[in-house]
Amino acid sequence: MVIEGQVGPRAVSDGTSTEIRLARTSELVLQQAHSKYYEAASRGKIFTISTAAAGTTIVAGNVAPPAAAAATVLSLVNPFGSGINAIVHRSVVGNVSGTPGAGAFQYCVSWGNRVTAAQNATPRCNLISGANPICQGYTQTALTGGFVHVSLREVGLVSFAAAIAATSTDLTKVDSVDGEIVVPPGGILTIAAAATGTTHVVYASLSWEEVPA
């Protein structure tokens, strides 16, 4: 049986049949296309929520695991009955000022929620001018209708018992989750501190992809 292909890249429409791709010396091309998340991002399926750029002050209610209907540093909410799963790709947590409490930031989760509060961390599509997502974002507003959280695992940013200064090290932690955490319909994923510290100000963001559940 002869299997034929076409040499070189080409653009085709969705639903179109085409030959497999070959390189100039006739070998089958097998590689990551463009970049890791290009396919999902170019189709407007990846979104991001963030705290204010200047950050937010950690208060007692933000500590892991947050209570039912608590206000949080940053939460991703997948509405009940949404029909999609939110695949978490990345998070960022950074120190701005103040003295952190001891311990690591946590991913905390809750399920079965019907949050009725208006979102205030507006999600943005990673495809510039892309459509709005189904999931919602919240920062420092009560998650009315949300249940108590449980801790899932560390984000990886370990606080230290010293005041934050411009010369401090490890001010920012980028956690490549890479789909290890999936938020189903009715689920909440929250970034929470281990302790309040003293006037501890942080910024944070979460990026995710929405796929049919």
PAPAKE-142980 format. One line per 2 residues: number of its first residue (from 0); their letters; for each residue x, y, z of N, C-alpha, C, CB. Coordinates in steps of 0.2 Angstrom, whole numbers, plus 2048, in hexadecimal, padded with zeros to 3 digits. Glycine has a CB too. Layout:
NUM> A> X Y Z X Y Z X Y Z X Y Z ~ ... $
! end
This chain:
0> MV> 804 7FA 800 800 800 800 804 806 800 7FB 800 806 ~ 803 80B 7FC 807 811 7FB 803 817 7FF 808 813 7F4 $
2> IE> 807 81A 804 804 81F 807 807 826 805 805 81E 80F ~ 803 82A 803 806 830 800 805 836 804 804 832 7F9 $
4> GQ> 809 83B 804 808 841 808 80A 847 804 80C 841 80E ~ 809 84D 807 80B 853 804 811 857 807 805 858 803 $
6> VG> 816 859 804 81B 85C 807 81A 864 809 821 85C 802 ~ 81C 866 80F 81B 86D 811 814 86E 814 81B 871 80B $
8> PR> 814 874 818 80E 876 81C 809 879 817 810 87B 821 ~ 803 879 819 7FD 87B 815 7F8 87D 81A 7FB 876 810 $
10> AV> 7F3 881 818 7ED 883 81B 7E7 880 819 7EC 88B 81B ~ 7E3 87C 81D 7DD 879 81B 7D7 87B 820 7DE 871 81B $
12> SD> 7D1 87A 81D 7CB 87C 821 7C9 876 825 7C6 87E 81D ~ 7C6 877 82B 7C3 872 82F 7BF 86E 82B 7BF 875 835 $
14> GT> 7BF 867 82C 7BB 862 829 7BE 860 822 7B4 865 828 ~ 7C4 863 820 7C7 861 81A 7CB 85B 81A 7CB 867 817 $
16> ST> 7CB 857 816 7D0 851 815 7D6 853 811 7CC 84B 812 ~ 7DC 851 814 7E2 853 811 7E7 84D 812 7E4 85A 813 $
18> EI> 7ED 84E 80E 7F2 849 80F 7F6 84A 815 7F6 849 808 ~ 7F9 845 817 7FE 846 81D 804 84A 81A 800 83F 81F $
20> RL> 807 84D 81F 80C 852 81D 813 84E 81D 80D 858 822 ~ 817 850 818 81E 84D 817 823 853 817 81F 849 811 $
22> AR> 829 851 819 82F 856 819 832 855 812 834 855 81E ~ 837 85A 811 83A 85A 80A 83E 853 808 83E 860 809 $
24> TS> 840 850 80D 843 849 80C 83E 843 80D 849 849 810 ~ 838 845 80C 833 83F 80C 831 83C 813 834 83A 807 $
26> EL> 834 83E 818 832 83B 81F 82B 83F 821 837 83C 824 ~ 828 83B 825 821 83D 828 823 842 82D 81D 837 82B $
28> VL> 81F 848 82D 821 84D 832 81C 84C 838 81F 854 82F ~ 820 84B 83E 81C 84A 844 820 84F 849 81D 843 847 $
30> QQ> 81C 855 84B 81E 85A 84F 819 85E 853 823 85E 84B ~ 81B 861 858 816 866 85B 815 86B 856 818 868 862 $
32> AH> 80E 86D 855 80C 872 850 80D 879 853 805 871 84D ~ 811 87D 851 812 884 853 814 885 85A 80B 887 852 $
34> SK> 810 884 85F 812 884 866 80D 880 86A 812 88B 868 ~ 80E 87F 870 80A 87A 874 803 87B 874 80D 87A 87B $
36> YY> 801 881 875 7FA 883 876 7F7 886 870 7F9 887 87C ~ 7FA 886 86A 7F8 88A 864 7F1 888 862 7FD 88A 85F $
38> EA> 7F0 882 861 7E9 880 85E 7E4 882 863 7E9 878 85E ~ 7E4 881 869 7DE 883 86E 7DE 88B 86E 7DF 881 875 $
40> AS> 7E4 88E 86E 7E4 896 86F 7E1 899 868 7EB 898 870 ~ 7E3 896 863 7E1 899 85C 7DA 898 85B 7E5 896 857 $
42> RG> 7D7 893 85E 7D0 892 85D 7CB 896 863 7CE 88B 85E ~ 7CF 89A 867 7CB 89E 86C 7C9 89A 872 7C6 8A1 869 $
44> KI> 7CD 894 874 7CA 890 879 7CE 891 880 7CB 889 877 ~ 7D3 895 880 7D7 896 886 7D6 89D 889 7DF 895 884 $
46> FT> 7D5 89D 88F 7D3 8A3 893 7D7 8A5 899 7CC 8A3 894 ~ 7D7 8AB 89B 7DB 8AD 8A1 7D8 8B1 8A5 7E2 8B0 89F $
48> IS> 7D8 8B0 8AC 7D6 8B5 8B1 7DC 8B7 8B5 7D0 8B2 8B5 ~ 7DB 8BD 8B8 7E0 8C0 8BC 7DE 8C5 8C2 7E5 8C4 8B8 $
50> TA> 7E2 8C5 8C7 7E0 8CA 8CC 7E2 8D1 8C9 7E4 8C9 8D2 ~ 7E1 8D7 8CC 7E3 8DD 8CA 7EB 8DD 8CA 7E1 8E3 8CF $
52> AA> 7EE 8E1 8C5 7F5 8E1 8C4 7F9 8E3 8CA 7F7 8E6 8BE ~ 7F6 8E7 8CE 7F9 8E9 8D4 7F9 8E4 8DA 7F6 8F0 8D7 $
54> GT> 7F5 8DF 8D9 7F4 8DA 8DE 7EE 8DB 8E2 7FA 8D9 8E1 ~ 7ED 8D6 8E7 7E8 8D6 8EC 7EB 8D4 8F3 7E2 8D1 8EA $
56> TI> 7E8 8D7 8F8 7EB 8D5 8FF 7E7 8CF 901 7E9 8DB 903 ~ 7EB 8CA 904 7E9 8C4 906 7E5 8C5 90D 7EE 8BF 907 $
58> VA> 7DF 8C3 90E 7DB 8C4 914 7DA 8BD 917 7D5 8C8 913 ~ 7D7 8BC 91D 7D6 8B6 920 7D2 8B1 91C 7D3 8B7 927 $
60> GN> 7CD 8B4 918 7C8 8AF 914 7CC 8AC 90E 7C3 8B3 912 ~ 7D2 8AF 90C 7D5 8AC 906 7DA 8A6 908 7DA 8B2 904 $
62> VA> 7DA 8A5 90E 7DF 89F 910 7DC 898 90F 7E0 8A0 918 ~ 7E0 894 90D 7DE 88D 90B 7DC 889 911 7E4 88A 907 $
64> PP> 7D7 885 910 7D2 885 90A 7CD 88A 90C 7CF 87E 909 ~ 7CA 88E 907 7C5 893 908 7BF 890 90A 7C4 898 902 $
66> AA> 7BB 894 90E 7B4 892 911 7AF 892 90B 7B2 895 917 ~ 7A9 890 90C 7A4 891 908 7A2 898 907 79D 88D 90A $
68> AA> 7A1 89A 900 79F 8A1 8FF 7A5 8A6 900 799 8A3 902 ~ 7AB 8A4 902 7B0 8A8 903 7B2 8AD 8FD 7B6 8A5 906 $
70> AT> 7B5 8B2 8FF 7B9 8B6 8FA 7C0 8B3 8F9 7B9 8BE 8FB ~ 7C3 8B3 8F3 7C9 8AF 8F2 7CE 8B4 8EE 7C8 8A9 8EE $
72> VL> 7D4 8B2 8EE 7D9 8B6 8EA 7D8 8B5 8E3 7E1 8B3 8EC ~ 7D6 8AF 8E0 7D4 8AF 8D9 7D1 8A8 8D9 7DA 8AF 8D5 $
74> SL> 7CB 8A8 8D5 7C7 8A1 8D4 7C5 8A1 8CD 7C2 8A1 8D9 ~ 7C6 89B 8CB 7C3 899 8C4 7BD 895 8C6 7C8 895 8C0 $
76> VN> 7B7 897 8C3 7B0 894 8C4 7AE 891 8BE 7AB 898 8C8 ~ 7AC 88B 8BD 7A9 888 8B8 7A2 887 8B9 7AC 881 8B6 $
78> PF> 79D 88A 8B6 796 88A 8B8 793 883 8B8 792 88F 8B4 ~ 78F 882 8BC 78B 87C 8BC 787 87B 8B6 786 87B 8C3 $
80> GS> 788 875 8B3 784 874 8AC 787 877 8A6 77D 876 8AD ~ 78D 879 8A7 791 87D 8A1 792 879 89B 797 880 8A4 $
82> GI> 793 872 89C 794 86E 897 79B 86D 894 790 86F 891 ~ 7A0 871 898 7A7 871 896 7AB 86F 89D 7A9 878 893 $
84> NA> 7B1 86D 89B 7B6 86C 8A0 7BB 872 89F 7BA 865 8A0 ~ 7BE 875 8A5 7C4 87A 8A4 7CA 876 8A6 7C2 87F 8A9 $
86> IV> 7CE 875 8A1 7D5 872 8A2 7DA 878 8A4 7D7 86F 89B ~ 7DD 877 8AA 7E1 87D 8AC 7E8 87C 8A9 7E2 87D 8B4 $
88> HR> 7EB 881 8A6 7F1 881 8A3 7F7 884 8A7 7F1 884 89C ~ 7F5 889 8AA 7FB 88D 8AD 7F8 892 8B3 7FF 891 8A8 $
90> SV> 7FC 893 8B8 7FA 898 8BD 800 89C 8BE 7F7 895 8C3 ~ 7FF 8A2 8C1 805 8A7 8C3 803 8AA 8C9 806 8AC 8BD $
92> VG> 807 8A9 8CE 806 8AD 8D5 80D 8B1 8D6 805 8A8 8DA ~ 80C 8B7 8D8 812 8BB 8D9 811 8BF 8E0 813 8C0 8D4 $
94> NV> 816 8C0 8E3 816 8C5 8E9 817 8CC 8E7 81B 8C3 8EE ~ 814 8D1 8EA 814 8D8 8E9 818 8DB 8EF 80E 8DB 8E7 $
96> SG> 815 8DA 8F5 817 8DE 8FA 814 8DA 901 815 8E5 8FA ~ 817 8DD 906 815 8DA 90D 819 8D4 90F 80D 8D8 90C $
98> TP> 817 8D1 914 81A 8CB 917 816 8C5 916 81C 8CC 91E ~ 818 8C0 912 814 8BA 911 813 8B6 918 817 8B6 90C $
100> GA> 80E 8B2 918 80D 8AD 91D 811 8A7 91B 806 8AB 91E ~ 813 8A3 920 816 89D 91E 812 898 91B 819 89A 925 $
102> GA> 816 894 916 812 88F 912 811 891 90B 80C 88E 915 ~ 80F 88C 907 80E 88C 900 807 88E 8FE 810 886 8FD $
104> FQ> 806 891 8F8 800 893 8F6 7FD 88C 8F3 800 898 8F0 ~ 7F6 88B 8F4 7F3 885 8F2 7EE 886 8EC 7EF 883 8F8 $
106> YC> 7ED 881 8E8 7E7 880 8E4 7E2 87D 8E9 7E8 87C 8DE ~ 7DC 880 8E9 7D6 87E 8ED 7D0 87D 8E9 7D4 882 8F3 $
108> VS> 7CC 878 8EA 7C7 876 8E5 7C0 875 8E9 7C9 870 8E1 ~ 7BB 876 8E5 7B4 875 8E8 7B0 872 8E2 7B1 87B 8EB $
110> WG> 7AB 86E 8E3 7A7 86C 8DE 7A0 86C 8E0 7A9 864 8DC ~ 79B 86C 8DB 794 86C 8DC 791 873 8DD 792 868 8E2 $
112> NR> 795 878 8DB 793 87F 8DD 78E 882 8D8 799 883 8DD ~ 78A 887 8DA 786 88B 8D6 787 892 8D8 77E 889 8D7 $
114> VT> 78D 895 8D6 78F 89B 8D8 78B 8A0 8D5 797 89D 8D6 ~ 788 8A5 8D8 783 8AA 8D6 786 8B1 8D6 77D 8AA 8DA $
116> AA> 78C 8B2 8D9 78F 8B8 8D9 791 8BB 8D2 795 8B8 8DE ~ 791 8C1 8D1 794 8C4 8CA 79B 8C3 8CA 791 8CB 8C9 $
118> QN> 79E 8C1 8C5 7A5 8C0 8C4 7A9 8C7 8C4 7A7 8BC 8BE ~ 7AF 8C8 8C7 7B2 8CE 8C7 7B9 8CD 8C4 7B2 8D1 8CE $
120> AT> 7BB 8C7 8C2 7C2 8C6 8BF 7C0 8C4 8B8 7C7 8C1 8C3 ~ 7BF 8C9 8B4 7BC 8C8 8AD 7C1 8C3 8A9 7BB 8CE 8A9 $
122> PR> 7BF 8BD 8A7 7C4 8B9 8A3 7C5 8BD 89C 7C1 8B2 8A2 ~ 7CB 8BC 899 7CD 8BE 893 7CF 8B8 88E 7D3 8C3 893 $
124> CN> 7CD 8B8 888 7CF 8B3 883 7D6 8B4 881 7CA 8B3 87D ~ 7DA 8AF 881 7E1 8AF 87F 7E2 8B0 878 7E5 8A9 881 $
126> LI> 7DC 8AF 874 7DC 8B1 86D 7D9 8B9 86D 7D7 8AD 868 ~ 7DE 8BD 86B 7DC 8C4 86C 7D5 8C5 868 7E1 8C9 869 $
128> SG> 7D0 8C9 86B 7C9 8CA 868 7C5 8C3 868 7CA 8CD 861 ~ 7C7 8BE 86B 7C4 8B8 86B 7BD 8B8 86F 7C8 8B2 86E $
130> AN> 7B9 8B3 86F 7B3 8B3 873 7B4 8B2 87A 7AE 8AD 870 ~ 7AE 8B4 87E 7AF 8B3 885 7AE 8AC 887 7A9 8B7 888 $
132> PI> 7B1 8AA 88D 7B1 8A3 88F 7AA 8A1 893 7B6 8A2 894 ~ 7A9 89B 894 7A4 899 898 7A5 89A 8A0 7A2 892 897 $
134> CQ> 7AC 898 8A2 7AE 899 8A9 7AE 8A0 8AB 7B5 895 8A9 ~ 7AE 8A1 8B1 7AE 8A7 8B4 7B4 8A8 8B9 7A8 8A9 8B8 $
136> GY> 7B6 8AF 8BA 7BC 8B0 8BF 7BA 8B5 8C4 7C1 8B3 8BB ~ 7BD 8B3 8CA 7BB 8B7 8D0 7C1 8B9 8D4 7B6 8B3 8D5 $
138> TQ> 7C1 8BF 8D7 7C7 8C1 8DC 7C4 8C5 8E1 7CD 8C4 8D8 ~ 7C5 8C3 8E7 7C3 8C7 8ED 7BC 8C9 8ED 7C7 8CD 8EE $
140> TA> 7B8 8C5 8EB 7B0 8C6 8EB 7AD 8BF 8EE 7AD 8C8 8E4 ~ 7A8 8BF 8F2 7A5 8B9 8F5 7A2 8B5 8EF 7A0 8BB 8FA $
142> LT> 7A4 8AE 8F0 7A2 8A9 8EB 79B 8A7 8ED 7A7 8A4 8EA ~ 796 8AB 8ED 78F 8A9 8EF 78D 8A3 8EC 78B 8AF 8EE $
144> GG> 78B 89E 8F0 789 898 8ED 78E 893 8EC 786 899 8E6 ~ 794 895 8EE 79A 890 8EE 79B 88C 8F4 7A0 894 8EC $
146> FV> 79D 886 8F4 79E 882 8F9 7A5 882 8FC 79D 87A 8F8 ~ 7A6 87F 902 7AD 880 905 7B2 87C 901 7AD 87C 90C $
148> HV> 7B8 87F 900 7BD 87C 8FC 7C1 876 900 7C2 881 8FA ~ 7C5 872 8FC 7CA 86E 8FF 7D1 86F 8FC 7C8 867 8FF $
150> SL> 7D6 86E 8FF 7DD 870 8FC 7DE 86A 8F7 7E2 870 901 ~ 7E1 86B 8F1 7E3 866 8EC 7EA 865 8EC 7E0 868 8E5 $
152> RE> 7EE 86A 8EB 7F5 86A 8EB 7F8 871 8EB 7F8 866 8E5 ~ 7FF 871 8EC 802 877 8EC 803 87A 8E5 809 877 8EF $
154> VG> 803 881 8E5 804 885 8DF 80C 884 8DE 802 88C 8DF ~ 810 885 8E3 817 884 8E2 81A 88A 8E5 819 883 8DB $
156> LV> 817 890 8E6 81A 896 8E9 81A 895 8F0 816 89C 8E7 ~ 820 894 8F3 821 894 8FA 823 89B 8FD 827 88F 8FC $
158> SF> 81F 89D 902 81F 8A3 905 825 8A3 90A 819 8A5 909 ~ 828 8A8 90C 82D 8A9 910 82C 8AE 915 834 8AA 90D $
160> AA> 82E 8AD 91B 82D 8B2 921 831 8B8 921 82D 8AE 928 ~ 831 8BC 91C 834 8C2 91B 830 8C7 917 83B 8C1 918 $
162> AI> 831 8CD 918 82E 8D2 914 830 8D2 90D 82F 8DA 917 ~ 82B 8D3 908 82D 8D3 901 830 8DA 8FF 826 8D2 8FD $
164> AA> 836 8DA 8FC 839 8E0 8FA 83B 8DF 8F2 840 8E1 8FE ~ 83D 8E4 8EF 83F 8E4 8E8 844 8DF 8E7 841 8EB 8E5 $
166> TS> 849 8DE 8EC 84E 8D9 8EB 84D 8D2 8ED 854 8DC 8EF ~ 846 8D1 8EF 845 8CA 8F1 845 8C5 8EB 83E 8CA 8F4 $
168> TD> 846 8BF 8EC 847 8BA 8E7 840 8B6 8E7 84C 8B5 8E8 ~ 83F 8B3 8E1 839 8AE 8E0 832 8B2 8E2 839 8A9 8E5 $
170> LT> 832 8B8 8DF 82C 8BC 8DF 826 8B9 8DC 82D 8C3 8DD ~ 827 8B6 8D6 822 8B3 8D2 823 8AC 8D1 822 8B7 8CB $
172> KV> 81D 8A8 8D1 81D 8A1 8CF 819 8A0 8C9 81B 89D 8D5 ~ 81B 89D 8C4 817 89B 8BE 817 893 8BF 81B 89D 8B7 $
174> DS> 811 891 8BF 80F 889 8C0 80C 887 8BA 80B 888 8C6 ~ 810 883 8B6 80D 880 8B0 809 879 8B2 813 87E 8AB $
176> VD> 803 87A 8B2 7FE 875 8B4 7FE 870 8AF 7F8 878 8B7 ~ 7FD 872 8A9 7FD 86E 8A3 7F7 869 8A3 804 86A 8A2 $
178> GE> 7F2 86B 8A5 7EC 866 8A5 7EB 861 8AA 7EC 863 89E ~ 7F0 862 8AF 7F0 85E 8B5 7E9 85F 8B9 7F6 85F 8B9 $
180> IV> 7E6 865 8B9 7E0 866 8BD 7DB 868 8B8 7E2 86C 8C2 ~ 7D5 865 8B9 7CF 866 8B5 7C9 868 8B9 7CD 860 8B0 $
182> VP> 7C6 86E 8B7 7C1 870 8BB 7BA 86E 8B7 7C1 878 8BC ~ 7B6 86A 8BA 7B0 868 8B7 7AA 86D 8B8 7AE 861 8B9 $
184> PG> 7A5 86C 8B5 79F 870 8B6 79D 870 8BD 799 86E 8B2 ~ 79C 876 8C0 79A 876 8C8 7A1 876 8CC 796 870 8CA $
186> GI> 7A7 876 8C9 7AD 876 8CC 7B0 87D 8CD 7B2 872 8C9 ~ 7B4 87E 8D2 7B8 884 8D4 7BF 882 8D5 7B5 888 8DA $
188> LT> 7C3 886 8D2 7CA 886 8D4 7CD 88C 8D6 7CF 883 8CD ~ 7D0 88C 8DC 7D2 892 8DF 7D9 892 8E1 7CE 893 8E6 $
190> IA> 7DC 898 8E0 7E3 899 8E3 7E3 89C 8EA 7E8 89E 8DE ~ 7E5 899 8EF 7E5 89B 8F6 7EC 89B 8F9 7E0 896 8FA $
192> AA> 7EC 8A0 8FE 7F2 8A0 902 7F2 89B 908 7F3 8A7 904 ~ 7F8 89A 90A 7F9 895 910 7F7 899 917 800 892 911 $
194> AT> 7F9 8A0 917 7F7 8A4 91C 7F7 8AB 91A 7FD 8A3 922 ~ 7F4 8B0 91E 7F3 8B7 91C 7FA 8BB 91C 7EE 8BA 921 $
196> GT> 7FE 8B9 921 804 8BD 921 802 8C4 924 808 8BE 91A ~ 807 8C9 922 806 8D0 924 805 8D5 91E 80B 8D2 929 $
198> TH> 7FF 8D7 91C 7FE 8DB 917 801 8D8 910 801 8E2 918 ~ 800 8D2 90F 803 8CE 90A 7FF 8CF 903 804 8C7 90B $
200> VV> 802 8D3 8FE 7FF 8D4 8F8 802 8D0 8F3 800 8DC 8F6 ~ 7FD 8CC 8EF 800 8C8 8E9 7FB 8C9 8E3 7FF 8C0 8EC $
202> YA> 7FE 8C7 8DD 7FA 8C7 8D7 7FA 8C0 8D5 7FD 8CC 8D2 ~ 7F5 8BE 8D1 7F4 8B7 8CE 7F0 8B7 8C8 7F1 8B3 8D4 $
204> SL> 7F1 8B2 8C4 7ED 8B0 8BE 7ED 8A9 8BD 7F1 8B4 8B8 ~ 7E7 8A7 8B9 7E6 8A0 8B7 7E4 8A0 8B0 7E0 89D 8BC $
206> SW> 7E7 89B 8AC 7E5 89A 8A5 7E2 893 8A4 7EB 89B 8A1 ~ 7DD 892 8A0 7DA 88C 89F 7D7 88B 898 7D5 88B 8A4 $
208> EE> 7D6 885 896 7D3 884 890 7CC 881 891 7D7 87F 88B ~ 7C7 883 88D 7C0 880 88E 7BF 87B 888 7BB 885 88D $
210> VP> 7BD 874 88A 7BC 86F 886 7B5 86C 888 7C1 86A 886 ~ 7B1 868 883 7AB 865 885 7AC 860 88A 7A8 862 87F $
212> A> 7A8 860 88F 7A8 85B 895 7A6 854 893 7A4 85E 89B $
! end
